[in-house]
Amino acid sequence: MSSDTRILVVDDTQSFCFIIKGYLEDAGYLVVCAANGAEALVELEEGRFDLILSDMVMPEMDGVELLRHVRSRHPQLPFVITTAHGSVDSAVAAMKEGADDYLLKPLNREELLLVVARLLEIARLRVSFDRMQDTERRKFSFQNMKSSSALMGGTLVAARQVAESPRTTVSIYGESGVGKEVLARAIHIASGQNMTSFVAVNCAAIPETLLESELFGHVKGAFTGADHERAGKCSRAEGGTLFLDEIGDMPLSLQPKLLRLLEERVYEKVGADRPIPLDCRIIVATHRDLNTCCEQGTFRRDLYHRLNIFPIAIPPLRDRREDIPQLVEQFLNIMRKHQGKPLPGLSQAALNQLLAYDWPGNVRELRNLLEYATIITGGDLIRPEHLRLQQAGSSSEAMAEDRITLNLSFSLEEFSLDSINRQGMDWALAQCNNNKSAAANLLKVSRKRFY
């Protein structure tokens, strides 16, 4: 046990405090005693405590009143009530007021230490969990989703708007790797929800025969192998967000049940006939055109309209190349932390190649490419030879090194500053597959000036 774990013992009987203090100090805890609730509140104002052990019956302020004061200021602080054998009912009442446990006098040393150790461990796990939650909130916050692209900017504005309506169904469209689940989590967090109530189901990754049970749960005996009742993902999403990824791949046989969930906010476990209410937001995502799927008969038209209340499209990375430099820096910062390397960054030639590439795998491909490059560089500057770009035409010999060499040729009549600028712009457009934003970035000018 950590030697700085502080416990406040509150009791008006001095001999009791002396005995309990001895038990706890022998176990390695730091102990402070208070004769009543008023003294305990003074101690709490002056110092930090990890647990309070308080008698129920005391003059001036009893244990329940002290508990109420503590909960108003320190809602997570472990609080144990001690009481005589004849006052079990009052101890139970204290539990209803928010006490974590109670002990009957005279206290058994082993029982006391077990209760204290258990509550301190629960408090430690709670703090650790809260820190993890805070980390996840920061990771998926809209604050981390900045964009220089007008297209992506409109997407983020729409996402922020719908986050303020925590029960509105959202449909997110975009190619594989653009970050559909990341945006869904950002909407969830901005709605004020707990990270643990974001429940994701990949409709394409689960076999059709198991998807219904995975989503809704099942009762015992519902099918071969169902030897016990099981809650589904819907149950876990109560009060939060149910994220259905690759909704375009959901089997037709299951789509009517999803439609009922959306319209009536109820579902049934496999093998049951009792509807279960569900209060959560539903966000779906797909790389498919659901309207085309409806025309092909693989997706229900009524379900499509029910899902398409608030559609959001995420543009592919090739249509927002101006975001590549800040995405690179964002990913490198993450990798600096995870790998423990300085990772100075990219050479200009490497960045030029990234700007000219078509990105069939979108943001996911960019991150994976950078992770590979940071590993093989050994902490040095990332250069073109470190990039595993999949398209042979994504770079040119003119950008193979950290220098750019242009071979410009003019007749005497044609030669002018305007003609030099024009050929330079034509060259940049050729390197960037005719993407004007990327060409402007390559020439280190604003898009407006480029036009």
Summary of the structure (lengths in Angstrom):
residues: 451
radius of gyration: 31.1
end to end distance: 67.5
largest distance: 110.0
contacts: 1377
relative contact order: 0.07
helix: 51%
strand: 13%
